[in-house]
Amino acid sequence: MQRLTRLFFTLVLLLSVGFSGQVFADTFEENVSQALQNLNLSKGDVGLLVLTNAPYIKVDGANALPWLNQAQEKTGCTVGKGNLLFFQRAQSHPFRLMLFRKTDGQAVIISREKSNWVTDTVNIGPDTISKAAFWEKIDTYHAGRDMFTLASLANVWAKGGPYDFLKSAELHNHICPGLTSGYLMAHYILDHFPLKDGERYTVVACPVWCKEDAFQVVMDCTPGKKGLVVKPLSDDQKKQISVANPAGMVLVWDAEQKRGRGAALSFSFDPLRALSAKDTPKAAMVLAALDHLDQPDRFVSTSAEFNLDEKRYNAITRAGSNPWAVVGLMKTQ
């Protein structure tokens, strides 16, 4: 009797762990197979995208990489083929994995909820996401607010968006006009301020918005490596800046020579908005901008240029200073 009791509780424990056992793994594989069938796609189909947060989240304290591996094996989608993409979420966020059909935007989204697998079958093609009515009902789907992430990345992929743009979206966990502005600014900097031997970039994010995540991916400028300095401004401080559409600064610095050069940059959202009809949902606005991502000069401009010595570089980048005041670009009282 005691032996049977121990066996019973052992089975209960294994089932409760779930993720590390085979029971839920089989169920996940079945969901992926069913999704392929529903989409009328097969392993290795060039019109198939897999998009997931699997590398970032945890389920019951364990990572989700085994499920990612199973999805790769079932679908044939890989990073090297460019049809396996990721988006970052907090470790506590629900698991999501979407299979997306390029030709018409049909998708199956597999989610993990309370130890169960649930799916959404939904069309998220360009026509669908361009309608406000679709976004009004996204809370009725298991994927919920992740629908914006999934729709924006999948459609940019379907239209052949640049890979570094998609990787920027992975960090930012969606694509929006704000991230798009950062992508355009990053390429403007690379085009207009190329580095010489011994130089490095420091991007001064001031004011701050979604754009900063693109600098980290496209330029490898991160706060941890002192390549990105983030300085929020109050509304009153923003109004006092003397240049139009202030978006931040780029500093080109030679640490050994202790000298460099800098530029104040402006970004105009007006030409970006003009690409879409008024009140177009954000996910659809991004698609309109895709054909213009190789034209950063259309949106970004240099408002001022200045020389740097060590004193000025430190004054701009260190805590407690307003960079626009340091370089003399504030309105006089």
C-alpha positions in Angstrom: 0.0 0.0 0.0 2.8 2.4 0.9 4.5 1.6 -2.3 1.4 2.4 -4.3 1.0 5.6 -2.4 4.5 6.7 -3.2 4.1 5.8 -6.9 0.8 7.8 -7.0 2.5 10.9 -5.5 5.5 10.5 -7.8 3.2 10.5 -10.9 1.3 13.6 -9.6 4.6 15.4 -9.1 5.8 14.6 -12.6 2.5 15.8 -14.1 2.6 19.0 -12.1 6.1 19.8 -13.3 4.7 19.4 -16.8 7.3 21.5 -18.7 10.2 19.1 -18.0 8.1 16.0 -18.8 6.9 14.6 -22.1 3.2 15.1 -21.7 3.1 18.9 -22.4 5.9 18.6 -25.0 3.8 16.2 -27.0 0.8 18.5 -26.7 2.9 21.4 -28.0 4.1 19.4 -31.0 0.5 18.5 -31.8 -0.4 22.2 -31.7 2.4 23.1 -34.1 1.4 20.3 -36.4 -2.2 21.3 -36.3 -1.2 24.9 -37.0 0.7 23.9 -40.1 -2.3 21.9 -41.3 -4.7 24.8 -40.7 -2.4 27.1 -42.7 -1.9 24.6 -45.4 1.8 24.8 -45.0 4.5 22.2 -44.6 8.0 22.1 -43.2 10.4 24.3 -45.0 7.8 26.4 -46.8 9.4 29.7 -47.8 6.2 31.5 -47.0 6.2 30.5 -43.3 7.4 32.6 -40.4 7.8 31.5 -36.8 7.8 34.4 -34.3 8.2 33.8 -30.6 9.3 35.1 -27.2 10.7 31.6 -26.2 14.3 32.7 -25.7 13.3 35.2 -23.1 10.5 33.8 -20.9 10.3 31.1 -18.3 7.6 28.6 -17.5 7.5 27.1 -14.0 11.0 28.3 -13.5 12.4 26.6 -16.6 13.4 28.2 -19.9 11.3 27.6 -23.0 14.1 26.5 -25.4 13.0 22.9 -25.6 9.7 24.1 -27.1 11.6 26.4 -29.5 13.7 23.5 -30.6 10.6 21.4 -31.3 9.1 24.3 -33.3 12.2 24.5 -35.4 12.2 20.8 -36.1 8.5 20.8 -37.0 8.5 23.9 -39.2 12.1 24.0 -40.6 12.2 27.7 -39.7 15.7 28.9 -38.6 17.5 32.1 -37.8 19.8 31.5 -40.7 16.9 31.3 -43.2 15.5 34.6 -41.7 12.1 33.1 -41.0 12.6 32.5 -37.2 12.2 35.8 -35.3 12.0 36.7 -31.6 10.6 39.4 -29.4 11.7 40.2 -25.9 9.4 40.0 -22.9 9.8 39.7 -19.2 10.6 36.2 -17.9 7.2 36.1 -16.3 5.4 36.8 -19.5 3.2 34.1 -21.1 4.7 31.9 -23.7 3.8 32.8 -27.3 4.7 31.2 -30.6 3.1 32.2 -33.9 3.1 30.5 -37.3 2.4 33.1 -40.0 1.5 32.7 -43.6 3.2 35.3 -45.8 0.8 35.2 -48.7 -2.3 36.5 -46.9 -1.4 37.2 -43.3 -3.2 34.2 -41.8 -1.7 33.1 -38.5 -2.0 30.6 -35.6 -0.8 31.8 -32.3 0.0 29.2 -29.6 0.0 30.4 -26.0 0.6 28.8 -22.6 -2.1 29.6 -20.1 -2.3 27.9 -16.6 -0.5 24.8 -17.7 -2.7 24.5 -20.8 -2.1 25.1 -24.5 -4.5 27.6 -26.2 -4.5 28.9 -29.7 -5.8 31.9 -31.7 -6.5 31.6 -35.4 -6.6 35.1 -36.9 -5.8 37.1 -39.9 -3.3 39.9 -39.3 -2.5 40.8 -42.9 -2.1 44.5 -44.0 -5.7 45.0 -44.7 -6.8 43.7 -41.3 -4.4 45.7 -39.2 -5.2 48.9 -41.1 -8.7 48.9 -39.6 -9.3 50.4 -36.2 -12.1 47.8 -35.6 -9.5 45.0 -35.4 -7.5 46.7 -32.6 -10.7 47.4 -30.6 -11.2 43.6 -30.1 -7.7 42.3 -29.5 -8.4 41.6 -25.8 -10.8 38.9 -26.9 -7.8 36.8 -28.1 -5.5 34.8 -25.8 -2.5 36.7 -27.2 -4.1 39.9 -26.1 -1.8 42.9 -26.3 0.9 40.8 -27.8 -1.1 41.0 -31.0 0.4 44.4 -31.8 3.9 42.9 -31.5 3.1 39.9 -33.6 1.3 41.8 -36.3 3.8 44.6 -36.7 6.9 42.3 -36.9 5.2 39.7 -39.1 4.1 42.2 -41.7 7.4 44.0 -41.8 9.0 40.6 -42.4 6.5 39.7 -45.1 7.3 43.0 -46.9 11.1 42.3 -46.8 12.0 44.7 -44.0 15.7 45.1 -43.1 17.0 42.5 -40.7 18.6 45.1 -38.4 15.1 46.8 -38.2 13.6 43.4 -37.2 16.3 42.9 -34.6 15.7 46.4 -33.2 12.1 45.4 -32.9 13.1 42.2 -31.0 14.7 44.3 -28.3 11.9 46.9 -28.3 9.3 44.0 -28.5 7.3 45.7 -31.2 7.6 48.1 -34.2 6.2 51.6 -33.9 6.9 55.1 -35.3 9.1 55.8 -32.4 11.4 52.9 -33.0 11.3 53.7 -36.7 12.7 57.1 -35.9 15.6 55.6 -34.0 16.4 53.3 -36.8 16.5 56.2 -39.3 18.6 58.3 -36.9 21.1 55.4 -36.4 21.6 55.1 -40.2 21.8 58.9 -40.6 24.6 58.9 -38.0 26.5 56.1 -39.8 26.1 57.8 -43.1 27.1 61.3 -42.0 29.5 60.8 -39.2 31.7 57.8 -40.1 34.3 56.8 -37.5 38.0 57.2 -38.0 40.6 55.0 -36.3 40.5 55.4 -32.5 37.0 57.0 -32.5 33.8 55.7 -31.0 30.2 56.9 -30.8 28.3 58.1 -27.8 24.7 58.8 -28.5 23.0 61.2 -26.1 19.3 60.3 -25.8 17.7 63.6 -24.9 14.8 63.8 -25.1 13.9 60.2 -24.6 11.5 58.0 -26.5 11.3 54.6 -28.2 14.2 55.4 -30.6 16.9 54.5 -28.1 16.4 50.8 -28.6 17.4 51.0 -32.2 20.8 52.7 -31.4 21.6 49.7 -29.2 21.1 47.2 -32.0 22.2 49.1 -35.2 25.2 50.9 -33.6 26.0 48.7 -30.6 25.7 51.8 -28.5 24.5 50.6 -25.1 24.4 52.2 -21.6 26.5 49.4 -20.2 29.3 50.2 -22.7 28.9 53.9 -22.2 27.8 54.3 -25.8 24.3 55.5 -24.9 23.6 58.2 -22.3 19.9 58.6 -21.5 18.8 62.0 -20.2 15.1 62.7 -19.8 13.9 66.3 -19.9 10.8 67.9 -18.4 8.2 69.4 -20.7 9.5 72.9 -19.8 13.0 72.0 -20.6 12.0 70.6 -24.0 10.2 73.9 -24.9 13.4 75.9 -24.1 15.5 74.0 -26.7 16.3 76.5 -29.5 16.3 74.0 -32.4 13.2 72.5 -34.1 12.3 68.9 -33.4 15.2 68.1 -31.1 15.9 64.4 -31.0 19.3 64.0 -29.3 23.0 64.2 -30.0 25.8 62.1 -31.4 29.3 62.5 -30.0 32.3 61.1 -31.9 35.0 60.8 -29.3 38.7 59.8 -29.4 39.4 58.7 -25.8 43.2 58.6 -26.4 43.5 62.0 -28.0 40.7 63.4 -25.7 39.0 65.3 -28.4 36.2 64.8 -30.8 33.2 66.4 -32.5 29.5 66.4 -31.9 26.2 67.1 -33.6 22.7 68.0 -32.4 20.1 66.1 -34.4 16.5 66.8 -35.2 13.8 64.3 -36.3 10.6 65.4 -38.0 7.6 63.0 -37.6 5.6 65.1 -40.1 6.9 63.4 -43.3 6.6 60.0 -41.5 2.9 60.7 -40.7 2.3 61.9 -44.2 3.0 58.5 -45.6 -0.3 57.2 -44.1 -3.8 58.5 -44.0 -4.9 60.3 -40.8 -5.8 58.0 -37.9 -4.1 55.0 -39.5 -3.3 52.4 -36.7 0.4 52.4 -35.7 1.0 48.9 -36.9 -0.1 49.9 -40.4 1.9 53.2 -40.3 5.0 51.2 -39.9 4.4 49.4 -43.2 4.0 52.7 -45.0 7.5 53.7 -43.8 9.2 50.6 -45.0 9.9 51.8 -48.5 11.7 54.9 -47.0 14.0 53.3 -44.4 16.9 53.8 -46.8 16.2 57.6 -46.9 17.1 58.8 -43.4 17.9 62.3 -44.7 14.2 62.8 -45.5 13.4 62.7 -41.7 16.7 63.4 -39.9 18.8 66.6 -40.0 21.8 68.1 -38.3 20.8 71.2 -36.3 24.2 72.1 -35.0 27.8 70.9 -34.9 30.4 71.5 -32.3 33.9 70.5 -31.2 34.6 68.5 -28.1 37.3 68.6 -25.5 37.4 66.5 -22.4 35.7 69.1 -20.3 32.8 69.6 -22.7 32.4 65.8 -23.4 32.1 65.2 -19.6 29.7 68.0 -19.1 27.4 66.7 -21.8 27.5 63.0 -20.7 27.6 63.2 -16.9 24.6 63.3 -14.6 22.9 66.5 -13.6 23.5 68.5 -16.8 21.2 69.5 -19.7 23.2 68.7 -22.9 21.4 71.3 -24.9 22.4 74.0 -22.4 26.0 72.8 -22.4 26.3 73.3 -26.2 24.4 76.6 -26.1 21.2 75.5 -27.7 18.7 76.8 -25.2 16.5 79.8 -25.7 17.6 82.9 -23.7 15.2 84.1 -21.1 
